[in-house]
Amino acid sequence: MLWGSDWPHPTEQPLNHISDDALLADLFAQVVGDEATRDLILVRNPVGLYGFELA
């Protein structure tokens, strides 16, 4: 699993109803409770999939 976004949500209508990204990030942290799993989803899996290099 990895995480992705269309931030800054250019297609969301109406413009006065934009997603609360901080709320979504907090929800992600609650759902994926341990740091090792969050690291896999947010860092390690994208690195492996796209061939990025970690600094």
mmCIF file of the N, C-alpha and C atoms, coordinates in Angstrom:
data_MODEL
# 
_entry.id   MODEL 
# 
loop_
_atom_site.group_PDB 
_atom_site.id 
_atom_site.type_symbol 
_atom_site.label_atom_id 
_atom_site.label_alt_id 
_atom_site.label_comp_id 
_atom_site.label_asym_id 
_atom_site.label_entity_id 
_atom_site.label_seq_id 
_atom_site.pdbx_PDB_ins_code 
_atom_site.Cartn_x 
_atom_site.Cartn_y 
_atom_site.Cartn_z 
_atom_site.occupancy 
_atom_site.B_iso_or_equiv 
_atom_site.pdbx_formal_charge 
_atom_site.auth_seq_id 
_atom_site.auth_comp_id 
_atom_site.auth_asym_id 
_atom_site.auth_atom_id 
_atom_site.pdbx_PDB_model_num 
ATOM 1   N N  . MET A 1 1  ? 0.840   -1.149 0.000  1.00 0.00 ? 1  MET A N  1 
ATOM 2   C CA . MET A 1 1  ? 0.000   0.000  0.000  1.00 0.00 ? 1  MET A CA 1 
ATOM 3   C C  . MET A 1 1  ? 0.901   1.233  0.000  1.00 0.00 ? 1  MET A C  1 
ATOM 4   N N  . LEU A 1 2  ? 0.420   2.268  -0.685 1.00 0.00 ? 2  LEU A N  1 
ATOM 5   C CA . LEU A 1 2  ? 1.066   3.561  -0.566 1.00 0.00 ? 2  LEU A CA 1 
ATOM 6   C C  . LEU A 1 2  ? 0.005   4.632  -0.640 1.00 0.00 ? 2  LEU A C  1 
ATOM 7   N N  . TRP A 1 3  ? 0.369   5.817  -0.237 1.00 0.00 ? 3  TRP A N  1 
ATOM 8   C CA . TRP A 1 3  ? -0.570  6.923  -0.152 1.00 0.00 ? 3  TRP A CA 1 
ATOM 9   C C  . TRP A 1 3  ? -0.336  7.871  -1.307 1.00 0.00 ? 3  TRP A C  1 
ATOM 10  N N  . GLY A 1 4  ? -1.410  8.451  -1.811 1.00 0.00 ? 4  GLY A N  1 
ATOM 11  C CA . GLY A 1 4  ? -1.314  9.438  -2.868 1.00 0.00 ? 4  GLY A CA 1 
ATOM 12  C C  . GLY A 1 4  ? -2.381  10.497 -2.696 1.00 0.00 ? 4  GLY A C  1 
ATOM 13  N N  . SER A 1 5  ? -2.229  11.601 -3.370 1.00 0.00 ? 5  SER A N  1 
ATOM 14  C CA . SER A 1 5  ? -3.173  12.700 -3.239 1.00 0.00 ? 5  SER A CA 1 
ATOM 15  C C  . SER A 1 5  ? -3.238  13.497 -4.532 1.00 0.00 ? 5  SER A C  1 
ATOM 16  N N  . ASP A 1 6  ? -4.332  14.199 -4.702 1.00 0.00 ? 6  ASP A N  1 
ATOM 17  C CA . ASP A 1 6  ? -4.442  15.145 -5.807 1.00 0.00 ? 6  ASP A CA 1 
ATOM 18  C C  . ASP A 1 6  ? -4.273  16.578 -5.285 1.00 0.00 ? 6  ASP A C  1 
ATOM 19  N N  . TRP A 1 7  ? -3.605  16.709 -4.132 1.00 0.00 ? 7  TRP A N  1 
ATOM 20  C CA . TRP A 1 7  ? -3.404  18.021 -3.532 1.00 0.00 ? 7  TRP A CA 1 
ATOM 21  C C  . TRP A 1 7  ? -2.760  18.948 -4.550 1.00 0.00 ? 7  TRP A C  1 
ATOM 22  N N  . PRO A 1 8  ? -3.214  20.118 -4.726 1.00 0.00 ? 8  PRO A N  1 
ATOM 23  C CA . PRO A 1 8  ? -4.143  20.912 -3.911 1.00 0.00 ? 8  PRO A CA 1 
ATOM 24  C C  . PRO A 1 8  ? -5.595  20.805 -4.347 1.00 0.00 ? 8  PRO A C  1 
ATOM 25  N N  . HIS A 1 9  ? -6.034  19.680 -4.811 1.00 0.00 ? 9  HIS A N  1 
ATOM 26  C CA . HIS A 1 9  ? -7.418  19.391 -5.165 1.00 0.00 ? 9  HIS A CA 1 
ATOM 27  C C  . HIS A 1 9  ? -7.963  20.349 -6.231 1.00 0.00 ? 9  HIS A C  1 
ATOM 28  N N  . PRO A 1 10 ? -7.331  20.406 -7.386 1.00 0.00 ? 10 PRO A N  1 
ATOM 29  C CA . PRO A 1 10 ? -7.727  21.374 -8.406 1.00 0.00 ? 10 PRO A CA 1 
ATOM 30  C C  . PRO A 1 10 ? -9.102  21.116 -9.023 1.00 0.00 ? 10 PRO A C  1 
ATOM 31  N N  . THR A 1 11 ? -9.621  19.910 -8.887 1.00 0.00 ? 11 THR A N  1 
ATOM 32  C CA . THR A 1 11 ? -10.903 19.603 -9.530 1.00 0.00 ? 11 THR A CA 1 
ATOM 33  C C  . THR A 1 11 ? -12.070 19.617 -8.550 1.00 0.00 ? 11 THR A C  1 
ATOM 34  N N  . GLU A 1 12 ? -11.804 19.875 -7.278 1.00 0.00 ? 12 GLU A N  1 
ATOM 35  C CA . GLU A 1 12 ? -12.864 19.845 -6.278 1.00 0.00 ? 12 GLU A CA 1 
ATOM 36  C C  . GLU A 1 12 ? -13.791 21.041 -6.430 1.00 0.00 ? 12 GLU A C  1 
ATOM 37  N N  . GLN A 1 13 ? -15.079 20.772 -6.508 1.00 0.00 ? 13 GLN A N  1 
ATOM 38  C CA . GLN A 1 13 ? -16.086 21.827 -6.680 1.00 0.00 ? 13 GLN A CA 1 
ATOM 39  C C  . GLN A 1 13 ? -17.158 21.663 -5.616 1.00 0.00 ? 13 GLN A C  1 
ATOM 40  N N  . PRO A 1 14 ? -17.786 22.648 -5.104 1.00 0.00 ? 14 PRO A N  1 
ATOM 41  C CA . PRO A 1 14 ? -17.434 24.048 -5.315 1.00 0.00 ? 14 PRO A CA 1 
ATOM 42  C C  . PRO A 1 14 ? -16.160 24.401 -4.560 1.00 0.00 ? 14 PRO A C  1 
ATOM 43  N N  . LEU A 1 15 ? -15.522 25.465 -4.951 1.00 0.00 ? 15 LEU A N  1 
ATOM 44  C CA . LEU A 1 15 ? -14.237 25.838 -4.372 1.00 0.00 ? 15 LEU A CA 1 
ATOM 45  C C  . LEU A 1 15 ? -14.322 26.151 -2.882 1.00 0.00 ? 15 LEU A C  1 
ATOM 46  N N  . ASN A 1 16 ? -15.512 26.454 -2.371 1.00 0.00 ? 16 ASN A N  1 
ATOM 47  C CA . ASN A 1 16 ? -15.631 26.730 -0.941 1.00 0.00 ? 16 ASN A CA 1 
ATOM 48  C C  . ASN A 1 16 ? -15.774 25.447 -0.125 1.00 0.00 ? 16 ASN A C  1 
ATOM 49  N N  . HIS A 1 17 ? -15.659 24.287 -0.773 1.00 0.00 ? 17 HIS A N  1 
ATOM 50  C CA . HIS A 1 17 ? -15.760 23.007 -0.069 1.00 0.00 ? 17 HIS A CA 1 
ATOM 51  C C  . HIS A 1 17 ? -14.504 22.176 -0.335 1.00 0.00 ? 17 HIS A C  1 
ATOM 52  N N  . ILE A 1 18 ? -13.362 22.722 0.023  1.00 0.00 ? 18 ILE A N  1 
ATOM 53  C CA . ILE A 1 18 ? -12.081 22.045 -0.176 1.00 0.00 ? 18 ILE A CA 1 
ATOM 54  C C  . ILE A 1 18 ? -11.817 21.119 1.021  1.00 0.00 ? 18 ILE A C  1 
ATOM 55  N N  . SER A 1 19 ? -11.250 19.963 0.767  1.00 0.00 ? 19 SER A N  1 
ATOM 56  C CA . SER A 1 19 ? -10.944 19.005 1.829  1.00 0.00 ? 19 SER A CA 1 
ATOM 57  C C  . SER A 1 19 ? -10.006 19.609 2.865  1.00 0.00 ? 19 SER A C  1 
ATOM 58  N N  . ASP A 1 20 ? -10.198 19.185 4.116  1.00 0.00 ? 20 ASP A N  1 
ATOM 59  C CA . ASP A 1 20 ? -9.329  19.615 5.212  1.00 0.00 ? 20 ASP A CA 1 
ATOM 60  C C  . ASP A 1 20 ? -8.173  18.616 5.298  1.00 0.00 ? 20 ASP A C  1 
ATOM 61  N N  . ASP A 1 21 ? -7.045  18.967 4.709  1.00 0.00 ? 21 ASP A N  1 
ATOM 62  C CA . ASP A 1 21 ? -5.909  18.042 4.625  1.00 0.00 ? 21 ASP A CA 1 
ATOM 63  C C  . ASP A 1 21 ? -5.337  17.692 5.992  1.00 0.00 ? 21 ASP A C  1 
ATOM 64  N N  . ALA A 1 22 ? -5.347  18.636 6.924  1.00 0.00 ? 22 ALA A N  1 
ATOM 65  C CA . ALA A 1 22 ? -4.851  18.348 8.272  1.00 0.00 ? 22 ALA A CA 1 
ATOM 66  C C  . ALA A 1 22 ? -5.738  17.308 8.949  1.00 0.00 ? 22 ALA A C  1 
ATOM 67  N N  . LEU A 1 23 ? -7.039  17.420 8.767  1.00 0.00 ? 23 LEU A N  1 
ATOM 68  C CA . LEU A 1 23 ? -7.966  16.445 9.328  1.00 0.00 ? 23 LEU A CA 1 
ATOM 69  C C  . LEU A 1 23 ? -7.728  15.069 8.717  1.00 0.00 ? 23 LEU A C  1 
ATOM 70  N N  . LEU A 1 24 ? -7.504  15.019 7.410  1.00 0.00 ? 24 LEU A N  1 
ATOM 71  C CA . LEU A 1 24 ? -7.239  13.744 6.745  1.00 0.00 ? 24 LEU A CA 1 
ATOM 72  C C  . LEU A 1 24 ? -5.920  13.129 7.214  1.00 0.00 ? 24 LEU A C  1 
ATOM 73  N N  . ALA A 1 25 ? -4.902  13.949 7.431  1.00 0.00 ? 25 ALA A N  1 
ATOM 74  C CA . ALA A 1 25 ? -3.617  13.450 7.938  1.00 0.00 ? 25 ALA A CA 1 
ATOM 75  C C  . ALA A 1 25 ? -3.775  12.888 9.347  1.00 0.00 ? 25 ALA A C  1 
ATOM 76  N N  . ASP A 1 26 ? -4.546  13.574 10.183 1.00 0.00 ? 26 ASP A N  1 
ATOM 77  C CA . ASP A 1 26 ? -4.805  13.072 11.535 1.00 0.00 ? 26 ASP A CA 1 
ATOM 78  C C  . ASP A 1 26 ? -5.557  11.751 11.492 1.00 0.00 ? 26 ASP A C  1 
ATOM 79  N N  . LEU A 1 27 ? -6.534  11.645 10.598 1.00 0.00 ? 27 LEU A N  1 
ATOM 80  C CA . LEU A 1 27 ? -7.291  10.406 10.456 1.00 0.00 ? 27 LEU A CA 1 
ATOM 81  C C  . LEU A 1 27 ? -6.381  9.266  10.008 1.00 0.00 ? 27 LEU A C  1 
ATOM 82  N N  . PHE A 1 28 ? -5.497  9.545  9.067  1.00 0.00 ? 28 PHE A N  1 
ATOM 83  C CA . PHE A 1 28 ? -4.531  8.532  8.609  1.00 0.00 ? 28 PHE A CA 1 
ATOM 84  C C  . PHE A 1 28 ? -3.684  8.046  9.786  1.00 0.00 ? 28 PHE A C  1 
ATOM 85  N N  . ALA A 1 29 ? -3.205  8.974  10.614 1.00 0.00 ? 29 ALA A N  1 
ATOM 86  C CA . ALA A 1 29 ? -2.377  8.606  11.762 1.00 0.00 ? 29 ALA A CA 1 
ATOM 87  C C  . ALA A 1 29 ? -3.153  7.745  12.753 1.00 0.00 ? 29 ALA A C  1 
ATOM 88  N N  . GLN A 1 30 ? -4.448  7.997  12.900 1.00 0.00 ? 30 GLN A N  1 
ATOM 89  C CA . GLN A 1 30 ? -5.274  7.182  13.797 1.00 0.00 ? 30 GLN A CA 1 
ATOM 90  C C  . GLN A 1 30 ? -5.502  5.791  13.223 1.00 0.00 ? 30 GLN A C  1 
ATOM 91  N N  . VAL A 1 31 ? -5.768  5.713  11.930 1.00 0.00 ? 31 VAL A N  1 
ATOM 92  C CA . VAL A 1 31 ? -6.068  4.424  11.299 1.00 0.00 ? 31 VAL A CA 1 
ATOM 93  C C  . VAL A 1 31 ? -4.813  3.560  11.221 1.00 0.00 ? 31 VAL A C  1 
ATOM 94  N N  . VAL A 1 32 ? -3.696  4.184  10.862 1.00 0.00 ? 32 VAL A N  1 
ATOM 95  C CA . VAL A 1 32 ? -2.420  3.470  10.764 1.00 0.00 ? 32 VAL A CA 1 
ATOM 96  C C  . VAL A 1 32 ? -1.616  3.858  11.998 1.00 0.00 ? 32 VAL A C  1 
ATOM 97  N N  . GLY A 1 33 ? -1.871  3.161  13.087 1.00 0.00 ? 33 GLY A N  1 
ATOM 98  C CA . GLY A 1 33 ? -1.388  3.572  14.396 1.00 0.00 ? 33 GLY A CA 1 
ATOM 99  C C  . GLY A 1 33 ? 0.108   3.477  14.640 1.00 0.00 ? 33 GLY A C  1 
ATOM 100 N N  . ASP A 1 34 ? 0.782   2.519  14.038 1.00 0.00 ? 34 ASP A N  1 
ATOM 101 C CA . ASP A 1 34 ? 2.201   2.391  14.380 1.00 0.00 ? 34 ASP A CA 1 
ATOM 102 C C  . ASP A 1 34 ? 3.094   3.064  13.331 1.00 0.00 ? 34 ASP A C  1 
ATOM 103 N N  . GLU A 1 35 ? 4.175   3.633  13.825 1.00 0.00 ? 35 GLU A N  1 
ATOM 104 C CA . GLU A 1 35 ? 5.076   4.424  12.980 1.00 0.00 ? 35 GLU A CA 1 
ATOM 105 C C  . GLU A 1 35 ? 5.740   3.599  11.890 1.00 0.00 ? 35 GLU A C  1 
ATOM 106 N N  . ALA A 1 36 ? 6.054   2.347  12.161 1.00 0.00 ? 36 ALA A N  1 
ATOM 107 C CA . ALA A 1 36 ? 6.720   1.506  11.158 1.00 0.00 ? 36 ALA A CA 1 
ATOM 108 C C  . ALA A 1 36 ? 5.818   1.290  9.932  1.00 0.00 ? 36 ALA A C  1 
ATOM 109 N N  . THR A 1 37 ? 4.528   1.087  10.163 1.00 0.00 ? 37 THR A N  1 
ATOM 110 C CA . THR A 1 37 ? 3.602   0.895  9.050  1.00 0.00 ? 37 THR A CA 1 
ATOM 111 C C  . THR A 1 37 ? 3.403   2.193  8.289  1.00 0.00 ? 37 THR A C  1 
ATOM 112 N N  . ARG A 1 38 ? 3.308   3.321  9.001  1.00 0.00 ? 38 ARG A N  1 
ATOM 113 C CA . ARG A 1 38 ? 3.201   4.617  8.319  1.00 0.00 ? 38 ARG A CA 1 
ATOM 114 C C  . ARG A 1 38 ? 4.432   4.864  7.453  1.00 0.00 ? 38 ARG A C  1 
ATOM 115 N N  . ASP A 1 39 ? 5.614   4.484  7.948  1.00 0.00 ? 39 ASP A N  1 
ATOM 116 C CA . ASP A 1 39 ? 6.848   4.648  7.177  1.00 0.00 ? 39 ASP A CA 1 
ATOM 117 C C  . ASP A 1 39 ? 6.810   3.806  5.898  1.00 0.00 ? 39 ASP A C  1 
ATOM 118 N N  . LEU A 1 40 ? 6.279   2.607  5.990  1.00 0.00 ? 40 LEU A N  1 
ATOM 119 C CA . LEU A 1 40 ? 6.142   1.772  4.787  1.00 0.00 ? 40 LEU A CA 1 
ATOM 120 C C  . LEU A 1 40 ? 5.222   2.431  3.765  1.00 0.00 ? 40 LEU A C  1 
ATOM 121 N N  . ILE A 1 41 ? 4.063   2.886  4.225  1.00 0.00 ? 41 ILE A N  1 
ATOM 122 C CA . ILE A 1 41 ? 3.059   3.452  3.314  1.00 0.00 ? 41 ILE A CA 1 
ATOM 123 C C  . ILE A 1 41 ? 3.522   4.775  2.719  1.00 0.00 ? 41 ILE A C  1 
ATOM 124 N N  . LEU A 1 42 ? 4.114   5.632  3.539  1.00 0.00 ? 42 LEU A N  1 
ATOM 125 C CA . LEU A 1 42 ? 4.453   6.987  3.096  1.00 0.00 ? 42 LEU A CA 1 
ATOM 126 C C  . LEU A 1 42 ? 5.847   7.128  2.495  1.00 0.00 ? 42 LEU A C  1 
ATOM 127 N N  . VAL A 1 43 ? 6.764   6.198  2.838  1.00 0.00 ? 43 VAL A N  1 
ATOM 128 C CA . VAL A 1 43 ? 8.160   6.356  2.402  1.00 0.00 ? 43 VAL A CA 1 
ATOM 129 C C  . VAL A 1 43 ? 8.671   5.137  1.649  1.00 0.00 ? 43 VAL A C  1 
ATOM 130 N N  . ARG A 1 44 ? 8.761   4.016  2.321  1.00 0.00 ? 44 ARG A N  1 
ATOM 131 C CA . ARG A 1 44 ? 9.459   2.842  1.763  1.00 0.00 ? 44 ARG A CA 1 
ATOM 132 C C  . ARG A 1 44 ? 8.779   2.266  0.520  1.00 0.00 ? 44 ARG A C  1 
ATOM 133 N N  . ASN A 1 45 ? 7.466   2.130  0.548  1.00 0.00 ? 45 ASN A N  1 
ATOM 134 C CA . ASN A 1 45 ? 6.775   1.565  -0.625 1.00 0.00 ? 45 ASN A CA 1 
ATOM 135 C C  . ASN A 1 45 ? 6.894   2.466  -1.851 1.00 0.00 ? 45 ASN A C  1 
ATOM 136 N N  . PRO A 1 46 ? 6.689   3.803  -1.716 1.00 0.00 ? 46 PRO A N  1 
ATOM 137 C CA . PRO A 1 46 ? 6.905   4.656  -2.889 1.00 0.00 ? 46 PRO A CA 1 
ATOM 138 C C  . PRO A 1 46 ? 8.347   4.618  -3.394 1.00 0.00 ? 46 PRO A C  1 
ATOM 139 N N  . VAL A 1 47 ? 9.315   4.533  -2.474 1.00 0.00 ? 47 VAL A N  1 
ATOM 140 C CA . VAL A 1 47 ? 10.726  4.438  -2.880 1.00 0.00 ? 47 VAL A CA 1 
ATOM 141 C C  . VAL A 1 47 ? 10.934  3.202  -3.746 1.00 0.00 ? 47 VAL A C  1 
ATOM 142 N N  . GLY A 1 48 ? 10.392  2.072  -3.296 1.00 0.00 ? 48 GLY A N  1 
ATOM 143 C CA . GLY A 1 48 ? 10.539  0.836  -4.058 1.00 0.00 ? 48 GLY A CA 1 
ATOM 144 C C  . GLY A 1 48 ? 9.802   0.861  -5.389 1.00 0.00 ? 48 GLY A C  1 
ATOM 145 N N  . LEU A 1 49 ? 8.602   1.419  -5.391 1.00 0.00 ? 49 LEU A N  1 
ATOM 146 C CA . LEU A 1 49 ? 7.792   1.442  -6.605 1.00 0.00 ? 49 LEU A CA 1 
ATOM 147 C C  . LEU A 1 49 ? 8.371   2.368  -7.671 1.00 0.00 ? 49 LEU A C  1 
ATOM 148 N N  . TYR A 1 50 ? 8.759   3.557  -7.264 1.00 0.00 ? 50 TYR A N  1 
ATOM 149 C CA . TYR A 1 50 ? 9.223   4.558  -8.230 1.00 0.00 ? 50 TYR A CA 1 
ATOM 150 C C  . TYR A 1 50 ? 10.735  4.633  -8.374 1.00 0.00 ? 50 TYR A C  1 
ATOM 151 N N  . GLY A 1 51 ? 11.475  3.877  -7.560 1.00 0.00 ? 51 GLY A N  1 
ATOM 152 C CA . GLY A 1 51 ? 12.928  3.858  -7.663 1.00 0.00 ? 51 GLY A CA 1 
ATOM 153 C C  . GLY A 1 51 ? 13.599  5.113  -7.111 1.00 0.00 ? 51 GLY A C  1 
ATOM 154 N N  . PHE A 1 52 ? 12.909  5.820  -6.193 1.00 0.00 ? 52 PHE A N  1 
ATOM 155 C CA . PHE A 1 52 ? 13.517  6.998  -5.562 1.00 0.00 ? 52 PHE A CA 1 
ATOM 156 C C  . PHE A 1 52 ? 14.705  6.563  -4.711 1.00 0.00 ? 52 PHE A C  1 
ATOM 157 N N  . GLU A 1 53 ? 15.569  7.489  -4.410 1.00 0.00 ? 53 GLU A N  1 
ATOM 158 C CA . GLU A 1 53 ? 16.659  7.227  -3.480 1.00 0.00 ? 53 GLU A CA 1 
ATOM 159 C C  . GLU A 1 53 ? 16.430  8.025  -2.226 1.00 0.00 ? 53 GLU A C  1 
ATOM 160 N N  . LEU A 1 54 ? 16.655  7.384  -1.076 1.00 0.00 ? 54 LEU A N  1 
ATOM 161 C CA . LEU A 1 54 ? 16.530  8.080  0.195  1.00 0.00 ? 54 LEU A CA 1 
ATOM 162 C C  . LEU A 1 54 ? 17.796  8.874  0.463  1.00 0.00 ? 54 LEU A C  1 
ATOM 163 N N  . ALA A 1 55 ? 17.617  10.078 0.960  1.00 0.00 ? 55 ALA A N  1 
ATOM 164 C CA . ALA A 1 55 ? 18.768  10.936 1.249  1.00 0.00 ? 55 ALA A CA 1 
ATOM 165 C C  . ALA A 1 55 ? 19.437  10.527 2.531  1.00 0.00 ? 55 ALA A C  1 
# 
